[in-house]
Amino acid sequence: MLKQYRLKDYRFRLVFYVVALTIIGIMVVGSAKPSVQNKQIAGLILGLIVMVGVSLIDYNFILKFSWIFYFINVALLAAIFVIGEKTKGARRWLKLGIRFQPSELGKILLVLFFAYYLSKNKDKLNNIRTLFCTLVLAAVPLLLIFKEPDLSTTIVTALIFASLLFIAGLSYKIVMGVLAVAVPSLVVVLTLVLQPGQKLLTGNQALRILGWLEPDKYPNIAYQQQNSIMAVGSGQLWGKGLNNTNIVSVKNGNFISEPQTDFIFSIVGEEMGFIGSVIIIVLLFLITIECLLVARRAKDMAGRLIASGIAALIGFQSFVNICVVTGLMPNTGLPLPFVSYGLTSLVTLFAGIGLVLNVGLQPRKYGQGD
């Protein structure tokens, strides 16, 4: 379980990027909602403990429990529909001694499971039977997350899974075939959603897409996103300053609900300006790149998939969150990694970084294959 590792193989640069980004996040969360800042600080401390602990445990030992992780993940996601807490029309939280969001933990558990499963089946991945079984295994948790409902987390989790399939060696022919069908289908769906009386999407999901495509026709739906865009633009180059009392501030006017979570980047744009926004984006980019560099030097396919999966999680989730805040995608509830308030998200992300660090502690030796 524990090995003798070389200190020089520990990715301190990755740790620095993660801690620096989290500290900036704590400052922004404190400005957005001061009452939860201490909880976010506690999340950083707990996250660091979890990260260091996980980084010293051989990931091959952890992968021995992959099937257990998979069934725990499915059980927790299913339990939401029985004992989950309903907030704003969605069931996404469980309270089992502590209150947490299973879908956030689920992303890490699915990376672990598919790192194990795909590495074991890499030589027959393009076999129809193996690929079908793989898709079924992914579909179960994805459907449970979708039914909460949590479309944004479903999309990000699906993108993580697709990335793992690609890294594991899925045929380019299959990838191009899927893209050839998916891209035109997306265009058709968006066209149909705009038609009067459409029944393809209903309820909140349809309204959010309509509010994004035609904000002038659906002001009550689009106001949150439009206010967010206004906040980001109002910060200009240097921003208005954290914890400012400016009466014309979008945040101070309470024009953005729950700014400490999904729309935290709008606070970054308003109070830290273009410079602060770029710093956040650069740090997220550097963390993603560091994870990919670890994946490149991993000693085996399982390690490569773990590091690539965490990179995909951070990269895709950051991309979707920032696109939503800046109006490039429909409004969806998704935290910005290491920046948004939320202990479940923060601690599980630190655990993911711990896994990447352990992969980095066991680099591939020269001439070593998979």
Legacy VTK file of the C-alpha trace (Angstrom):
# vtk DataFile Version 3.0
C-alpha trace
ASCII
DATASET POLYDATA
POINTS 370 float
0.000 0.000 0.000
2.789 2.431 0.956
6.043 2.609 -0.955
9.359 4.357 -0.697
9.072 7.390 -2.937
11.666 9.896 -4.090
11.035 13.469 -2.953
12.198 14.833 -6.314
9.288 13.034 -8.006
6.715 14.896 -5.896
4.970 17.486 -8.063
5.348 20.516 -5.762
4.625 22.798 -8.704
1.168 21.228 -9.054
0.578 21.603 -5.306
1.582 25.271 -5.506
-0.848 25.972 -8.361
-3.715 24.247 -6.548
-3.094 25.966 -3.193
-2.620 29.379 -4.833
-5.895 29.026 -6.739
-7.753 27.847 -3.624
-6.456 30.783 -1.573
-7.655 33.205 -4.256
-10.979 31.357 -4.188
-11.221 31.779 -0.421
-10.709 35.543 -0.771
-13.353 35.821 -3.484
-15.817 33.624 -1.556
-15.268 35.861 1.495
-16.168 38.887 -0.596
-19.221 37.179 -2.139
-20.553 35.780 1.145
-18.419 36.442 4.275
-20.382 34.000 6.464
-19.045 30.936 4.593
-15.385 31.975 4.232
-14.260 30.130 7.370
-15.874 26.931 6.080
-13.919 27.281 2.833
-10.699 27.742 4.841
-11.544 24.556 6.759
-12.117 22.881 3.377
-8.609 23.888 2.272
-7.044 22.447 5.430
-9.037 19.214 5.184
-8.325 19.050 1.455
-4.567 19.344 2.005
-4.656 16.533 4.581
-6.651 14.317 2.205
-4.393 15.199 -0.742
-1.152 14.350 1.087
-2.628 11.144 2.519
-3.931 9.928 -0.849
-0.686 10.889 -2.614
1.286 8.461 -0.441
-0.962 5.455 -1.111
-0.064 3.342 -4.148
-2.817 3.927 -6.711
-2.607 0.286 -7.800
-3.696 -0.664 -4.270
-6.616 1.789 -4.458
-7.676 0.357 -7.828
-8.167 -3.076 -6.242
-11.384 -1.665 -4.776
-12.648 -0.242 -8.095
-15.803 -2.348 -8.298
-16.634 -1.452 -4.694
-16.220 2.242 -5.605
-18.527 1.787 -8.584
-21.339 0.209 -6.568
-20.934 2.731 -3.726
-21.217 5.501 -6.292
-24.385 4.041 -7.819
-25.878 3.402 -4.363
-25.261 6.993 -3.214
-26.700 8.435 -6.422
-29.768 6.184 -6.114
-30.202 7.071 -2.425
-30.780 10.701 -3.427
-34.212 9.761 -4.784
-35.176 8.167 -1.463
-33.605 10.303 1.267
-32.053 13.180 -0.669
-32.682 16.816 0.180
-34.655 18.776 -2.397
-33.392 22.285 -3.134
-34.735 24.559 -5.893
-36.565 21.691 -7.584
-33.610 19.272 -7.647
-32.421 16.462 -5.378
-28.616 16.595 -5.291
-27.675 16.385 -1.614
-27.487 13.617 0.985
-27.197 14.053 4.721
-25.516 11.014 6.292
-23.933 12.565 9.350
-22.489 15.193 7.014
-24.201 16.949 4.114
-22.549 16.248 0.779
-23.212 16.045 -2.952
-22.740 12.467 -4.273
-22.289 13.576 -7.898
-19.112 15.507 -6.970
-17.617 12.463 -5.264
-18.980 10.327 -8.104
-16.759 12.002 -10.698
-13.618 10.937 -8.827
-14.943 7.422 -8.189
-15.817 6.987 -11.868
-12.320 8.079 -12.900
-10.892 5.417 -10.579
-13.279 2.727 -11.767
-12.784 3.320 -15.478
-9.025 3.695 -15.038
-9.096 0.134 -13.711
-11.708 -1.234 -16.116
-10.316 0.290 -19.313
-6.724 -0.632 -18.465
-7.832 -4.256 -18.020
-9.746 -4.235 -21.322
-7.539 -1.954 -23.430
-6.633 -4.709 -25.911
-10.283 -5.458 -26.716
-11.781 -2.007 -26.231
-12.856 -1.731 -29.878
-14.668 -5.056 -29.658
-18.423 -4.425 -29.921
-19.245 -6.503 -26.832
-16.607 -4.810 -24.649
-17.591 -1.344 -25.852
-21.284 -2.073 -25.211
-20.561 -3.251 -21.648
-18.418 -0.164 -21.057
-21.179 2.155 -22.251
-23.761 0.403 -20.044
-21.507 0.774 -16.993
-21.174 4.497 -17.723
-24.864 4.961 -18.521
-26.120 3.863 -15.075
-24.503 6.678 -13.006
-24.988 9.187 -15.832
-28.744 8.532 -15.932
-28.992 8.824 -12.152
-27.205 12.194 -12.223
-29.380 13.364 -15.122
-32.565 12.424 -13.236
-31.677 14.535 -10.147
-31.866 16.621 -12.443
-28.305 17.858 -12.977
-27.689 18.289 -16.698
-24.398 20.181 -16.351
-22.757 17.529 -14.169
-24.086 14.846 -16.535
-22.430 16.589 -19.485
-19.088 17.065 -17.716
-19.077 13.471 -16.435
-19.855 12.212 -19.944
-16.967 14.283 -21.328
-14.633 12.806 -18.703
-15.752 9.308 -19.684
-15.271 10.086 -23.391
-11.759 11.372 -22.665
-10.887 8.167 -20.810
-12.150 6.092 -23.737
-9.994 8.094 -26.139
-6.860 7.808 -23.950
-7.468 4.060 -23.526
-7.275 3.584 -27.304
-10.770 3.878 -28.746
-10.615 3.651 -32.551
-10.455 6.954 -34.416
-13.112 5.596 -36.784
-15.567 5.260 -33.898
-14.656 8.719 -32.560
-15.139 10.392 -35.965
-18.381 8.463 -36.504
-19.804 9.676 -33.198
-18.779 13.283 -33.921
-20.292 13.074 -37.403
-23.634 12.209 -35.797
-23.406 14.317 -32.609
-22.560 17.728 -34.109
-25.443 17.872 -36.639
-27.770 16.406 -33.973
-26.905 19.260 -31.602
-27.737 21.812 -34.292
-31.061 20.060 -34.981
-31.932 19.955 -31.256
-31.245 23.683 -30.795
-33.363 24.439 -33.874
-36.255 22.313 -32.603
-36.117 23.854 -29.125
-36.823 27.261 -30.683
-40.011 25.996 -32.333
-43.310 26.931 -30.607
-44.911 24.059 -28.711
-41.850 21.794 -28.905
-41.835 18.795 -26.560
-38.234 17.664 -26.970
-37.164 19.509 -23.831
-39.538 20.593 -21.111
-39.484 22.456 -17.832
-36.430 24.250 -16.509
-33.993 22.750 -19.051
-35.921 24.123 -22.031
-36.409 27.520 -20.394
-32.692 27.908 -19.686
-31.795 27.145 -23.303
-34.484 29.523 -24.566
-33.316 32.201 -22.139
-29.776 31.794 -23.474
-30.749 31.838 -27.162
-33.363 34.613 -26.890
-32.730 36.621 -23.682
-34.954 39.506 -24.795
-37.986 37.204 -25.039
-37.300 35.458 -21.719
-35.952 38.184 -19.394
-37.134 36.402 -16.236
-35.042 33.376 -17.186
-32.008 35.179 -18.622
-31.576 37.857 -15.925
-29.054 35.880 -13.837
-26.777 35.250 -16.795
-27.204 38.774 -18.185
-26.330 40.292 -14.796
-23.292 38.016 -14.628
-22.072 39.249 -18.029
-22.604 42.836 -16.872
-20.624 42.147 -13.672
-17.687 40.641 -15.550
-17.559 43.573 -17.978
-17.902 46.222 -15.257
-14.634 45.138 -13.630
-12.632 46.389 -16.616
-8.848 45.921 -16.258
-8.163 45.924 -12.503
-11.635 45.444 -11.006
-13.449 47.289 -8.233
-11.551 45.533 -5.459
-12.487 42.674 -3.170
-14.952 43.463 -0.370
-15.762 46.838 -1.941
-18.851 48.812 -0.905
-19.461 50.346 -4.324
-23.192 51.061 -4.607
-23.172 50.368 -8.351
-21.664 46.905 -7.845
-23.740 44.090 -9.334
-22.838 41.912 -6.348
-23.663 44.549 -3.734
-26.998 45.141 -5.424
-27.853 41.438 -4.999
-28.397 41.037 -8.735
-26.672 37.634 -8.699
-28.141 34.943 -6.448
-25.691 32.634 -4.628
-22.632 34.389 -6.115
-20.256 32.324 -3.954
-21.020 29.103 -5.862
-21.776 28.663 -9.571
-21.350 32.351 -10.483
-18.177 32.994 -8.501
-16.323 33.905 -11.717
-18.641 36.902 -12.174
-17.402 38.179 -8.791
-13.825 37.587 -9.946
-14.501 39.621 -13.092
-16.181 42.490 -11.244
-13.840 42.785 -8.272
-10.517 41.546 -9.688
-11.049 42.697 -13.266
-9.532 41.286 -16.443
-6.185 40.719 -14.720
-7.712 38.651 -11.914
-9.835 36.665 -14.364
-6.772 35.840 -16.464
-4.857 34.725 -13.348
-7.689 32.321 -12.455
-7.860 30.924 -16.000
-4.070 30.556 -16.247
-3.896 28.676 -12.924
-6.687 26.313 -14.009
-4.872 25.777 -17.319
-1.544 25.096 -15.573
-3.161 22.587 -13.189
-4.710 20.762 -16.156
-1.404 20.735 -18.044
0.493 19.450 -14.997
-1.958 16.556 -14.684
-1.463 15.733 -18.380
2.325 15.841 -17.973
2.021 13.363 -15.113
-0.179 11.178 -17.342
2.450 11.271 -20.073
5.096 9.869 -17.710
2.824 7.353 -15.950
4.278 3.868 -15.593
1.136 2.106 -16.881
-2.212 2.668 -18.561
-4.109 2.831 -15.260
-1.932 5.680 -13.999
-2.240 7.458 -17.334
-6.020 7.215 -17.188
-6.202 8.476 -13.590
-4.127 11.579 -14.300
-5.884 12.212 -17.636
-9.297 11.770 -15.996
-8.555 14.363 -13.300
-7.200 16.703 -15.994
-10.427 16.245 -17.975
-12.532 16.879 -14.871
-10.787 20.162 -14.032
-10.468 21.295 -17.653
-14.017 20.573 -18.824
-15.696 21.761 -15.616
-13.732 25.029 -15.677
-14.558 25.550 -19.347
-18.301 24.974 -18.858
-18.493 27.170 -15.734
-16.698 30.121 -17.345
-18.713 29.760 -20.561
-21.957 29.907 -18.556
-20.870 32.969 -16.565
-19.825 34.812 -19.728
-22.942 33.816 -21.696
-21.304 31.407 -24.127
-23.422 28.462 -22.916
-26.879 28.045 -21.322
-27.141 28.607 -17.585
-26.214 25.433 -15.677
-25.282 24.897 -12.056
-21.640 23.841 -11.886
-18.887 24.979 -9.467
-15.604 26.461 -10.658
-12.868 24.028 -9.477
-10.969 25.173 -6.361
-12.660 28.603 -6.482
-16.399 28.139 -5.854
-17.675 27.597 -2.325
-18.516 23.967 -1.552
-16.698 21.534 0.710
-17.729 18.407 -1.220
-16.323 19.780 -4.457
-13.174 21.190 -2.859
-12.184 18.121 -0.812
-12.922 15.644 -3.619
-10.847 17.730 -6.038
-7.941 17.689 -3.576
-8.343 13.909 -3.352
-8.142 13.791 -7.149
-4.941 15.841 -7.095
-3.584 13.415 -4.480
-4.178 10.551 -6.917
-2.322 12.458 -9.656
0.578 13.111 -7.282
0.854 9.403 -6.524
0.922 8.593 -10.229
3.713 11.152 -10.523
5.637 9.494 -7.679
5.821 6.312 -9.749
7.101 7.550 -13.124
7.734 5.259 -16.054
11.331 4.154 -16.243
13.241 4.638 -19.476
12.255 1.977 -21.965
9.374 0.718 -19.806
6.121 0.014 -21.633
2.589 -0.495 -20.440
LINES 1 371
370 0 1 2 3 4 5 6 7 8 9 10 11 12 13 14 15 16 17 18 19 20 21 22 23 24 25 26 27 28 29 30 31 32 33 34 35 36 37 38 39 40 41 42 43 44 45 46 47 48 49 50 51 52 53 54 55 56 57 58 59 60 61 62 63 64 65 66 67 68 69 70 71 72 73 74 75 76 77 78 79 80 81 82 83 84 85 86 87 88 89 90 91 92 93 94 95 96 97 98 99 100 101 102 103 104 105 106 107 108 109 110 111 112 113 114 115 116 117 118 119 120 121 122 123 124 125 126 127 128 129 130 131 132 133 134 135 136 137 138 139 140 141 142 143 144 145 146 147 148 149 150 151 152 153 154 155 156 157 158 159 160 161 162 163 164 165 166 167 168 169 170 171 172 173 174 175 176 177 178 179 180 181 182 183 184 185 186 187 188 189 190 191 192 193 194 195 196 197 198 199 200 201 202 203 204 205 206 207 208 209 210 211 212 213 214 215 216 217 218 219 220 221 222 223 224 225 226 227 228 229 230 231 232 233 234 235 236 237 238 239 240 241 242 243 244 245 246 247 248 249 250 251 252 253 254 255 256 257 258 259 260 261 262 263 264 265 266 267 268 269 270 271 272 273 274 275 276 277 278 279 280 281 282 283 284 285 286 287 288 289 290 291 292 293 294 295 296 297 298 299 300 301 302 303 304 305 306 307 308 309 310 311 312 313 314 315 316 317 318 319 320 321 322 323 324 325 326 327 328 329 330 331 332 333 334 335 336 337 338 339 340 341 342 343 344 345 346 347 348 349 350 351 352 353 354 355 356 357 358 359 360 361 362 363 364 365 366 367 368 369
